[in-house]
Amino acid sequence: MIDIFMKSPAANSLAVLVFLALVFTCLVSLTFSMRNAPVQTEKGWYAKLLPGFSVLGIPAALDLFQSEGNVVLIVAIVLMVFILNIVVPLLKIRGNSSNSLILDWYKWSILITSIGGLFVAGYLAFVHTSGAEIACGPSSDCESVQTSKYAFMLGFHVSTIGLLGYVGILLGWLVWQLGPRTIQRITPLLIWGMCFFGVLFSAYLTFLEPFVLGATCMWCIFSAVLMIILLLATTPYAQQVFTVAED
């Protein structure tokens, strides 16, 4: 296993950090969603998880900016998603702003982050279906990951599964905000369920990269960090649904 890991130590080290963050996020989200007390997003250590874990996506962005493919716009969009999920929550923690976007950032983060995920999964799905060469940075080996046997599940490429997942999350958000009131009440729980599954799925795939394949795809790191953000952002709203159901 060590020999496999050392094929690309820098990229695989990032994958290990992201894997640990995925597992930690699953455990924290499950614990906090079942609590009777509301999840604190203005103070405390939970509030710091969103900006803290968003930082993990920045090295992947810097690596992909050095790729030879014409993907600068996509990488820039996803990088902006990470930056927003770092800066805005920190402003929220400071508590010196009355801006509605900052106060309700977790709600808007779900929308913005799922759109970022659509760009990532959409690009990977395009590469798979068109046979185009994938753009990859100097520290990673995206081609080996995307063409491995682990990139397929039940006959579908993981990029297709990811794309459908992000579409589902985005549609769920729209129903939550614009749908009938009776459906709005339970929609956050459905979104949380999709995000929770997405993080588990990402954890499985991320574990394979450094320890089985010996190669890490920065696009996969992108998606994994985006799923972490989504699960952290949806947990407070899922907790509210659980609390109402218990009452």
Secondary structure, DSSP 8 states (H G I E B T S, - for coil): -HHHHTTSHHHHHHHHHHHHHHHHHHHHHHHHHT-SS---SSSSHHHHHHHHHHTTHHHHHHHHTTSSSS-HHHHHHHHHHHHHHHHHHHHHHHT----HHHHTHHHHHHHHHHHHHHHHHHHHHHHHHH-------TT--HHHHHTSGGGEETTEEHHHHHHHHHHHHHHHHHHHHHS-HHHHTTHHHHHHHHHHHHHHHHHHHHHHIIIIIS---HHHHHHHHHHHHHHHHHHHHHHHHHHHHH-
